[in-house]
């Protein structure tokens, strides 16, 4: 059965039968009996309507529900083929109709012209071309991008070639996308095409010649570094908590360990049958192995959907050991103990070990710094160290948890359409202060409100003392962006995360009868609690319909969180006004976090100067560093990460050499707690596209005045 087309046949179809069926993107319902009102009502509520095949008596009611409907009695193969074609938004294939050889034709149109070239028109399956399951997403995407694939059987592969196979198809996808962009540029005349490619490009445009395409695919390889090499990285890792709850009472640990073990680089789990006692344990081990196979197939289908939807290759690595959760729990323990030096050492070691758990070929691919990286994993892959730089500081990163059940599929369906974040949506910002007025932190959200007022960023602010007031504010204001300010906690005994509203605490999963904003910024502790399960406030907001949630791994400082969120909103405001060339919400958040790393050094150094009764830094350093960051022209974000301390020292030295010397000593002798690493961006922020104003708006404020003055000074010198 296809991953995207589900067919269900029943003698009588009731509303309750939709359970494991309605979430499929494309559906065919064949009803050989009566159709009750509940069934019709449920069909009407589906975002993607099904094709319903039923008796003539019910056809009118089904069509009124907005569904495509066929009469069961008059059903024929051609009519069914045509209806399924409409269901997937394509035209039925007509092999007799003459076609065009234009390379920009959609796949089904290309099939009309050259059926002999395509899997679509042959007796062979169009995909996969390989028998390797983790390769399926790339196979299917290439099938769309290449458009003309010789017919043939599935290609056998050696098990030891699996990693190289994934790398090669990923690179092939990058080249296909680069070639497509060159073809469009050549056809529109909007870009310069390298001279050595021009002749083949013209030939491909004019004749659709496959030999010209093959020459181009070989010739464009040197230009790949400048291409869009965004990808999806899936890193499975089993948290023992949930499987242990389900299987712990039924199977001994030596059998359940099959679920937690790391697979080798060839995606194989090694286990010793001699550990199992008797036929019952052997049968249990085989059952759990089958469970793993089913779960693997599910994630294959899900990553295929994401890859096809976003036109990105998928790198799914072999499952890594669940022992990494033990390392995360140790990081949490050290964090609670307050030993900053030990904490930094643990986090850095964790990032290095995480990278070493992946095949080196995949690390080399990530070392080339993709423009955008979507992570599907429960592990904080943002911390993975590559050449001394955490992944979150190398490129734009977002992550989606591998939550059990239909969580992935539900979110995929909720984010099928792009959301537009323009000036109107950007003005719908709501700050909710959930802290009790007697709480010493209550002033921080108030300060956030005042700073945004001073900078001219439109927003609303309210104080709530319980869950009902919170829900009422969301219902009334219907914000596009919610800044939640309050306390958060995670109860390991209950395996539940909470948000606190005054003296009351509540599970976000129970947040019903209200409006859920597309963007949620959680200014609270442990909202994506490190080393815990999926019952967190951040996951709950995603499950309730939020597109993107900026959450916290650990306890965070209120002032630093407010500072980060002010800068996120300021960067968004500049992106909408046309001053920053940021295309989506993911870029706004990633760029803010990457740039804000210098504040980790600056705040730690300031505290050290106060403790040692030394000079405080000049406040203009906060303006000077961003200016130098923009002007220095880093090769990439990783380069900026490595040069951050020196750039900050130069910024301090611009005002005070003695203070800069103190900073040099401080960096050489101290480990700085990277507070910006405690935040994680979850969901699908890439699907929230920024639309700027037609006329660029001039910014105002102290920082702008400073930058304009310094630019004049630098230009004069």
C-alpha atoms as one frame of an Amber mdcrd trajectory, in Angstrom:
protein
   0.000   0.000   0.000   1.236   3.473  -0.836   2.385   5.705   2.006   0.016
   8.445   0.859  -3.014   6.651  -0.624  -5.003   4.493   1.775  -7.922   2.322
   0.621 -10.367   0.950   3.184 -13.214  -1.403   2.288 -16.023  -2.211   4.763
 -19.558  -3.546   4.552 -20.796  -0.658   6.713 -18.735   2.436   7.388 -19.337
   4.392  10.598 -17.843   7.577  11.979 -15.786   5.666  14.531 -14.044   3.777
  11.706 -11.987   6.857  10.839  -9.524   6.276  13.687  -6.382   5.134  11.877
  -7.535   6.304   8.466  -8.437   9.991   8.443  -4.879  11.253   8.879  -3.706
   9.907   5.515  -3.167  12.692   2.961  -5.165  10.857   0.258  -8.030   8.482
   0.977 -10.397   6.213  -0.948 -13.468   4.934   0.911 -15.427   2.063  -0.644
 -18.763   1.560   1.129 -20.805  -1.524   0.223 -23.758  -0.687   2.415 -25.437
   2.191   4.171 -23.724   5.531   4.814 -24.805   7.120   8.089 -24.906  10.855
   8.883 -21.896  10.654  11.200 -19.779   9.283   8.357 -20.870  12.083   6.009
 -20.250  14.691   8.721 -16.755  13.345   9.417 -15.903  13.411   5.693 -17.037
  17.049   5.540 -14.681  17.995   8.402 -11.573  16.530   6.746  -9.077  19.059
   5.459  -8.195  16.734   2.561 -11.475  15.232   1.345 -11.596  11.527   0.433
 -12.820   9.846  -2.721 -15.985   7.974  -1.688 -17.352   5.040  -3.681 -20.874
   4.158  -2.542 -24.377   3.285  -3.684 -26.302   5.830  -5.766 -28.774   6.545
  -2.938 -26.040   8.162  -0.835 -24.109   9.898  -3.631 -25.841  13.269  -3.324
 -25.247  13.562   0.451 -21.561  12.677   0.067 -21.069  15.218  -2.730 -22.738
  17.919  -0.604 -20.076  17.193   2.039 -17.495  18.349  -0.507 -16.207  14.904
  -1.415 -15.569  13.435  -4.826 -18.013  10.537  -5.208 -18.443   7.595  -7.610
 -21.404   5.271  -8.032 -20.459   1.792  -6.850 -22.709   0.075  -9.404 -21.363
   1.914 -12.462 -17.711   1.767 -11.406 -15.114   1.109 -14.113 -11.326   1.112
 -14.260 -11.147   4.302 -16.415 -13.537   6.239 -14.151 -11.657   5.129 -11.026
  -8.315   6.077 -12.614  -9.641   9.511 -13.522 -11.100  10.100 -10.042  -7.875
   9.094  -8.271  -6.028  11.443 -10.630  -8.287  14.280  -9.458  -7.750  13.237
  -5.851  -3.982  13.753  -6.143  -4.391  16.920  -8.233  -3.048  15.453 -11.477
  -4.580  14.784 -14.844  -5.248  11.200 -15.994  -2.524   9.847 -18.266  -3.509
   9.849 -21.926  -0.866   8.020 -23.896  -2.444   8.932 -27.223  -2.263  12.688
 -26.670   0.863  14.286 -28.190   3.112  15.909 -25.648   5.890  18.420 -25.373
   9.531  17.651 -24.532   9.976  20.825 -22.467  12.104  19.886 -19.417   9.821
  21.903 -17.127   6.836  19.606 -17.753   5.270  18.007 -14.722   6.029  14.272
 -14.417   2.594  13.109 -15.569   2.803  15.341 -18.666   6.244  13.996 -19.476
   4.858  10.462 -19.295   2.412  11.308 -22.058   5.252  12.211 -24.403   7.722
   9.465 -23.556   5.954   6.563 -21.812   8.774   4.196 -22.752  11.246   6.193
 -20.631   9.291   6.193 -17.405   8.533   3.834 -14.589   5.094   5.447 -14.473
   4.128   3.873 -17.809   5.941   0.573 -17.379   5.052  -2.543 -15.448   7.793
  -1.707 -12.935   7.209   0.227  -9.742   8.412   3.845 -10.138  10.288   3.529
  -6.859  12.270   2.500  -5.021  15.215   1.852  -7.309  17.022   0.433  -4.303
  15.958  -2.136  -1.715  17.395   0.008   1.126  14.508   1.453   3.154  16.289
   4.591   4.454  17.025   5.452   0.821  13.317   5.536  -0.116  12.757   9.293
   0.516  15.651  10.249  -1.763  14.600   7.696  -4.384  11.123   9.141  -4.607
  12.348  12.723  -4.669  14.834  11.925  -7.440  12.008  10.237  -9.328  10.264
  13.626  -9.351  13.337  15.744 -10.053  14.936  13.637 -12.794  11.565  13.098
 -14.517  12.867  10.578 -17.042  14.111   7.335 -15.484  14.876   4.214 -17.511
  12.597   1.314 -16.670  14.140  -1.579 -14.822  14.064  -3.748 -11.736  15.104
  -2.614  -8.297  18.857  -2.265  -8.124  20.491  -4.632  -5.647  23.072  -3.090
  -3.365  25.671  -4.384  -0.985  24.878  -3.819   2.681  28.263  -2.188   3.209
  27.421   0.445   0.555  24.372   1.874   2.341  26.004   5.023   3.703  27.675
   5.852   0.382  24.365   5.208  -1.402  22.609   7.801   0.768  25.416  10.299
   0.250  25.384   9.841  -3.527  21.615  10.299  -3.888  21.755  13.359  -1.626
  24.411  14.922  -3.838  22.362  13.953  -6.913  19.360  15.822  -5.496  21.491
  18.907  -4.844  22.680  18.819  -8.455  19.142  18.338  -9.804  17.900  21.369
  -7.865  20.868  23.468  -8.990  20.289  22.452 -12.609  16.594  23.338 -12.334
  17.473  26.804 -11.024  19.974  27.286 -13.865  17.405  26.205 -16.444  14.869
  28.659 -15.099  17.455  31.428 -14.982  18.560  30.701 -18.555  14.993  30.625
 -19.823  14.089  33.907 -18.117  17.383  35.616 -18.920  17.722  36.833 -15.338
  21.141  35.412 -14.517  24.611  34.839 -15.912  25.247  31.198 -16.792  28.827
  29.865 -16.742  30.136  29.843 -20.316  31.129  26.174 -20.329  27.525  25.210
 -19.489  25.716  27.582 -21.825  25.706  25.346 -24.915  24.360  22.295 -23.109
  21.788  24.430 -21.282  20.493  25.799 -24.580  20.361  22.312 -26.080  18.443
  20.946 -23.110  16.005  23.862 -23.197  15.417  23.554 -26.936  15.392  19.799
 -27.421  15.124  18.156 -24.007  18.150  16.028 -24.982  19.019  13.578 -22.206
  22.707  13.438 -23.155  22.910  17.225 -22.692  21.317  16.831 -19.272  23.832
  14.194 -18.253  26.721  16.434 -19.348  25.247  19.311 -17.327  24.857  17.142
 -14.229  28.567  16.383 -14.432  29.539  19.961 -15.292  27.708  21.734 -12.474
  29.467  19.852  -9.666  32.042  22.658  -9.074  29.135  25.060  -8.464  27.500
  22.961  -5.717  29.043  24.974  -2.822  26.898  27.940  -3.875  23.740  25.827
  -4.283  20.879  25.310  -1.829  22.040  22.228   0.089  19.272  22.218   2.673
  18.433  18.770   3.977  16.521  16.751   6.545  18.535  14.862   9.167  16.766
  12.040  11.006  18.564  10.560  14.034  16.592   7.831  15.872  17.363   7.183
  19.531  15.084   5.254  21.880  14.219   6.727  25.265  13.817   3.734  27.592
  11.038   5.304  29.659   8.142   4.629  27.284   9.105   1.133  25.983   9.954
   0.086  29.523   6.462   1.048  30.668   4.877  -1.032  27.908   7.200  -4.035
  27.714   9.014  -4.049  31.069   6.485  -6.285  32.821   6.241  -8.723  29.918
   9.843  -9.218  28.802  13.175  -9.415  30.647  15.703  -6.610  30.171  18.051
  -8.802  28.121  15.313  -9.093  25.482  14.079  -5.474  25.590  17.667  -4.281
  25.053  17.102  -5.019  21.348  15.034  -1.823  21.219  17.743   0.366  22.711
  20.856  -0.920  20.984  22.724   1.164  18.433  22.699  -0.074  14.855  26.016
  -0.364  13.081  26.931   1.816  10.099  25.143  -0.685   7.839  21.852  -0.184
   9.748  21.998  -3.626  11.350  21.224  -4.434  14.996  23.555  -7.049  16.451
  22.197  -9.244  19.249  23.339 -12.542  20.702  20.540 -15.190  20.789  22.494
 -17.089  23.430  21.384 -14.440  25.946  17.740 -15.464  25.555  16.406 -18.227
  27.763  14.055 -20.659  26.076  11.586 -20.458  23.208   9.395 -17.836  24.875
  12.207 -15.270  25.086  13.319 -16.084  21.552   9.775 -15.507  20.316   9.606
 -12.247  22.298  12.886 -11.083  20.752  11.582 -11.817  17.273   8.352  -9.932
  18.067  10.282  -6.874  19.241  12.449  -7.074  16.121   9.271  -6.982  14.051
   8.087  -4.020  16.128  11.320  -2.208  15.256  10.801  -3.015  11.581   7.268
  -1.581  11.655   8.453   1.565  13.409  11.276   1.919  10.891   8.819   1.638
   8.010   6.569   4.280   9.583   9.438   6.747   9.889  10.464   5.931   6.328
   7.014   6.940   5.111   7.002  10.077   7.243  10.441  11.264   6.157   9.382
  10.552   2.569   6.415  12.890   2.995   8.618  15.637   4.469  11.269  15.190
   1.785   8.799  15.329  -1.101   6.923  18.286   0.368  10.060  20.370   0.961
  12.119  19.073  -1.995  14.956  18.169   0.370  17.050  15.010   0.583  16.738
  12.964   3.759  19.723  11.589   5.655  18.473   9.015   8.120  21.334   7.677
  10.187  21.445   4.290  11.927  19.780   4.322  15.351  22.188   5.546  18.019
  22.440   4.066  21.513  19.866   5.015  24.143  22.848   5.477  26.445  22.887
   9.091  25.246  19.867   9.729  27.472  22.009   8.770  30.454  24.578  11.361
  29.352  21.818  13.998  29.120  20.597  13.147  32.613  24.152  13.609  33.863
  24.271  17.050  32.195  21.029  17.957  33.959  22.471  16.776  37.303  25.638
  18.857  36.827  23.554  21.859  35.764  21.468  21.595  38.945  24.726  21.487
  40.937  25.800  24.841  39.497  29.315  23.795  38.444  29.752  25.853  35.252
  33.174  24.435  34.356  31.948  20.842  34.689  28.737  21.684  32.801  30.619
  23.147  29.834  32.907  20.151  29.783  29.938  17.740  29.801  28.024  19.586
  27.079  31.090  19.772  24.837  31.897  16.085  25.402  28.289  15.161  24.648
  28.450  17.061  21.348  31.689  15.327  20.361  30.349  11.853  21.280  27.130
  12.545  19.389  29.095  13.343  16.237  31.246  10.233  16.664  28.081   8.075
  16.819  27.232   9.033  13.227  29.096   7.630  10.202  31.922   9.995   9.278
  30.556  10.450   5.737  27.437  12.099   7.158  29.545  14.407   9.316  31.509
  15.419   6.198  28.208  16.286   4.514  27.177  18.459   7.489  30.655  19.995
   7.606  29.864  21.608   4.242  27.277  23.638   6.191  23.831  23.242   4.647
  21.861  26.470   4.394  18.929  25.027   6.321  18.790  21.874   8.407  15.558
  20.290   9.595  16.254  17.719  12.312  13.851  14.899  13.164  15.077  13.484
  16.463  14.544  13.464  20.217  18.247  14.128  20.748  19.418  17.755  21.042
  21.322  17.500  17.747  21.760  21.274  17.974  24.641  20.524  20.381  26.484
  18.147  18.051  30.092  19.312  17.684  31.648  19.443  14.205  35.195  20.818
  14.173  34.608  22.477  17.544  31.396  24.242  16.509  27.912  23.153  17.729
  25.496  22.476  14.882  23.116  25.245  16.007  25.847  27.828  15.366  26.773
  26.423  11.928  23.489  26.884  10.055  19.776  27.527  10.383  18.373  24.682
  12.498  14.904  23.557  13.529  13.915  20.240  15.061  10.850  18.045  15.330
  10.647  15.322  18.001  10.111  11.683  16.991   7.030  11.505  19.183   5.240
   8.124  19.098   1.885   7.747  17.376   0.523  10.054  14.694   2.235  13.186
  16.034   4.546  13.521  13.011   1.761  12.920  10.525  -0.652  15.277  12.266
   1.924  18.076  12.252   2.720  17.371   8.595  -0.960  17.779   7.705  -1.256
  20.937   9.822   1.688  22.567   8.046   0.881  21.695   4.422   0.215  25.326
   3.536   2.632  28.217   3.913   1.683  30.813   6.526   2.338  34.455   5.675
   3.989  36.605   8.323   3.506  40.169   7.085   3.099  43.495   8.852  -0.467
  42.713   9.965   0.481  39.307  11.395   3.673  40.764  12.904   1.583  43.292
  14.810  -0.452  40.513  16.461   2.017  39.904  19.295   0.705  39.048  22.756
   2.815  38.978  25.935   1.182  37.041  28.760   2.736  37.544  32.188   1.822
  34.400  34.135   3.911  35.239  37.203   2.309  36.139  40.516   2.637  39.815
  41.395   4.550  38.817  44.532   7.101  36.899  42.414  10.423  38.744  42.158
  10.539  37.860  38.441   7.189  39.529  37.734   8.932  42.727  36.634  10.762
  41.065  33.718   7.758  40.575  31.395   6.712  44.114  32.335  10.180  45.290
  31.297   9.835  43.387  28.013   6.574  45.232  27.392   8.219  48.598  28.083
  11.238  47.921  25.845   8.999  46.899  22.938   6.946  50.057  23.458  10.119
  52.166  23.316  11.256  50.488  20.093   7.852  50.955  18.471   7.055  47.238
  18.069   3.269  46.797  18.129   2.051  44.286  20.722  -0.407  43.688  23.558
   0.395  42.894  27.173  -1.694  41.240  29.885  -1.228  39.724  33.334  -3.046
  36.440  34.036  -3.312  34.605  37.333  -4.899  31.293  36.296  -5.488  29.010
  33.328  -8.987  30.311  32.550  -7.739  33.902  32.267  -4.926  32.650  30.046
  -7.340  30.872  27.703  -9.646  33.885  27.646  -6.789  36.161  26.535  -5.894
  33.787  23.694  -9.538  33.545  22.597 -10.023  37.301  22.673  -6.713  38.492
  21.173  -6.033  35.585  18.751  -2.323  36.400  18.520  -0.048  35.286  15.702
   2.910  35.330  18.108   2.571  34.451  21.805   5.293  35.306  24.322   4.547
  33.194  27.374   6.390  34.479  30.467   6.207  32.419  33.633   7.481  29.341
  35.420   7.750  25.845  33.981   8.541  22.504  35.582   8.866  18.822  34.752
   7.763  16.118  37.164   9.843  13.025  36.390   7.760  10.827  38.705   4.579
  11.734  36.820   6.423  12.030  33.507   4.631  15.324  32.849   5.647  18.879
  32.070   3.714  21.838  33.477   3.302  25.555  32.946   2.491  27.652  36.008
  -0.157  30.376  36.087   0.270  32.249  39.347  -0.140  29.646  42.069  -1.793
  27.207  39.662  -0.001  24.720  37.415  -1.519  23.014  34.383  -0.742  20.568
  31.592  -0.763  22.318  28.236  -2.328  19.180  26.730  -5.528  20.277  28.512
  -5.483  23.691  26.821  -8.824  23.385  25.019 -11.553  25.887  24.069  -9.079
  28.575  23.089  -7.048  29.871  20.130  -3.570  28.412  19.586  -1.174  30.881
  17.912   1.078  29.731  15.039   4.214  30.948  16.866   4.814  30.313  20.577
   7.853  31.622  22.467   8.065  29.995  25.881   9.842  32.150  28.460   9.795
  29.465  31.154  12.090  26.724  32.437  12.116  23.103  31.196   9.512  23.563
  28.466  11.385  21.012  26.295  12.939  19.267  29.288  16.317  17.672  28.600
  16.470  13.847  28.837  12.738  13.501  29.505   9.927  12.064  27.377   7.503
  13.792  25.025   5.028  15.046  27.641   6.370  18.596  27.579   4.658  21.978
  27.159   6.484  22.542  23.848   5.222  19.241  22.396   1.744  20.002  23.688
   1.610  23.334  21.844   2.756  21.578  18.665   0.127  18.899  19.154  -2.557
  21.558  19.612  -1.671  23.181  16.301   1.222  25.619  16.783   3.620  25.811
  13.818   6.764  26.749  15.714   7.691  26.720  19.403  10.827  28.314  20.828
  11.393  26.323  24.018  13.963  25.676  26.754  16.020  22.572  27.618  16.814
  23.623  31.188  16.176  26.374  33.690  16.914  29.730  32.039  17.638  33.203
  33.387  14.689  35.574  33.127  16.747  38.600  32.057  18.635  36.664  29.358
  15.403  35.183  28.005  13.760  38.609  27.794  16.880  39.971  26.094  16.824
  37.168  23.494  13.105  37.545  22.775  13.397  41.331  22.385  16.113  40.792
  19.783  14.072  38.116  17.978  11.130  40.511  17.643  13.419  43.387  16.645
  14.951  41.241  13.892  11.480  40.229  12.750  10.469  43.874  12.609  13.536
  44.659  10.491  12.825  41.690   8.213   9.246  42.873   7.605  10.443  46.448
   7.038  12.892  45.216   4.403  16.120  45.985   6.286  17.103  42.327   6.814
  16.930  39.796   3.997  15.286  37.038   6.017  12.784  34.815   4.233  11.087
  32.923   7.061  10.627  32.687  10.814  13.279  29.956  11.154  15.905  32.317
   9.738  14.880  35.091  12.148  15.296  32.876  15.219  18.472  31.103  14.063
  20.237  34.306  13.091  19.308  35.900  16.437  20.628  32.960  18.458  23.827
  32.715  16.398  24.579  36.433  16.766  23.577  36.540  20.449  26.363  34.153
  21.408  28.616  37.157  22.074  26.271  38.123  24.914  27.152  34.881  26.714
  30.762  36.119  26.873  29.816  39.706  27.582  27.506  38.995  30.532  29.909
  36.503  32.109  32.799  38.960  31.722  30.743  41.812  33.212  29.980  39.726
  36.315  33.674  38.827  36.628  34.695  42.505  36.394  32.199  43.436  39.112
  33.450  40.611  41.334  37.075  41.698  40.832  36.152  45.403  41.169  37.545
  46.165  37.774  36.287  48.490  35.050  32.899  47.873  33.523  32.754  47.745
  29.755  31.512  50.671  27.712  27.817  50.147  26.923  28.478  51.032  23.270
  30.163  47.628  22.882  26.618  46.237  22.509  26.357  48.296  19.303  29.956
  47.947  18.124  30.024  44.133  18.023  26.995  43.695  15.682  28.492  46.353
  13.402  31.809  44.496  13.189  29.970  41.191  12.695  28.242  42.618   9.621
  31.375  44.263   8.203  33.923  41.483   8.775  32.468  39.207   6.099  32.776
  35.793   7.732  33.162  32.835   5.393  30.193  31.197   7.131  28.508  30.993
  10.544  31.099  28.459  11.783  33.847  30.952  11.017  31.909  33.622  12.917
  31.566  31.262  15.898  35.315  30.669  16.100  36.196  34.352  15.719  33.553
  35.602  18.173  35.865  36.071  21.236  38.485  37.949  19.191  35.855  40.115
  17.504  34.393  40.956  20.910  37.844  41.774  22.286  38.435  44.137  19.336
  35.050  45.771  19.994  35.948  46.367  23.661  39.430  47.601  22.715  37.870
  50.229  20.436  36.789  52.004  23.646  39.179  50.818  26.382  42.457  48.907
  25.967  42.723  48.052  29.671  39.250  46.526  29.716  40.078  44.579  26.534
  43.184  43.143  28.224  40.996  42.027  31.121  38.650  40.334  28.646  41.568
  38.547  26.963  42.670  37.171  30.345  39.093  36.217  31.222  38.567  34.176
  28.047  41.917  32.442  28.467  41.214  31.357  32.068  37.443  30.804  32.213
  34.789  28.550  30.704  31.733  30.586  29.718  28.261  29.117  30.115  26.608
  29.227  26.672  23.136  30.333  27.759  21.951  30.567  24.124  22.426  26.771
  23.857  19.569  26.232  26.310  16.959  27.168  23.669  15.578  24.887  20.973
  13.383  25.774  17.997  10.756  23.089  17.431   8.143  22.487  14.737   8.122
  23.833  11.181   9.239  27.480  11.366  10.428  27.253   7.731   6.787  27.165
   6.611   6.119  30.646   8.068   7.204  32.958   5.248   7.964  36.629   5.796
   6.449  39.142   3.390   8.056  42.558   3.729   6.539  45.962   3.161   6.653
  47.354  -0.360   8.384  50.511   0.819  11.389  50.130   3.074  10.868  51.744
   6.464  13.751  53.595   8.136  14.631  52.356  11.620  15.088  54.615  14.594
  16.823  54.318  17.944  20.185  54.623  19.710  21.687  51.592  17.947  20.754
  52.920  14.505  22.205  56.354  15.282  25.420  54.714  16.488  25.765  52.471
  13.417  25.174  55.356  11.019  27.841  57.465  12.761  30.356  54.597  12.811
  29.713  53.763   9.150  30.587  57.339   8.240  33.751  57.122  10.358  34.829
  53.843   8.775  34.099  55.093   5.265  36.149  58.220   5.887  39.100  56.204
   7.197
